[in-house]
């Protein structure tokens, strides 16, 4: 894969003997894939946006809190690359850096995360645009603009305490919640762990790596 675009003009760590290429693939845009179990087998889910696209970031594998990135025009539609925070192409800042995981549900970013980006390394002439490579870490990103769908109650990002969900466990913006919707009072493993104010404990379908199985819903 040809290194697309120019890399930020700042020191980077060496990649070793083999030519290495860091690629980023968005594993979560706006929304989170939670599913509620209804009766014996009926279920509904909220899909999360995903991508097999990737882009070079030129960082040698070392992302740190406060680093910035943005869309890569040469790796559309979901490719991202590193930028200096004052560069025109920068759109998000790293809020937290998590370990990589082959189980998307195992990545839990903090409230305020607007997008989650998986960083992978491709060695030799591998084409990162095909979504290959070895995952190295995960970037929890927050938009540099005032648009923050990942804030609690805003209706996007991963599900966190303070968000709102419909009766089918679909995340919605709290501003548009109605009488039949619920506020997330907790995210726990067992219904018995829900706080006393819970009126609708929602049992989720099993998902590998997810740290909770129940949404504790209360009156909005």
NORRA-V248151 format. One record per helix or strand. SS is the DSSP state (h for helix, s for strand). FROM is the first residue (numbers start at 1). TO is the last residue. If there is no record, write none. Layout:
ss:SS from:FROM to:TO
ss:SS from:FROM to:TO
//
This chain:
ss:s from:20 to:28
ss:s from:35 to:38
ss:s from:42 to:45
ss:s from:56 to:56
ss:s from:68 to:71
ss:s from:79 to:83
ss:s from:92 to:99
ss:h from:104 to:106
ss:s from:115 to:123
ss:h from:128 to:130
ss:s from:134 to:143
ss:s from:164 to:165
ss:s from:171 to:172
ss:h from:174 to:176
ss:s from:182 to:188
ss:h from:191 to:193
ss:s from:200 to:204
ss:s from:214 to:219
//
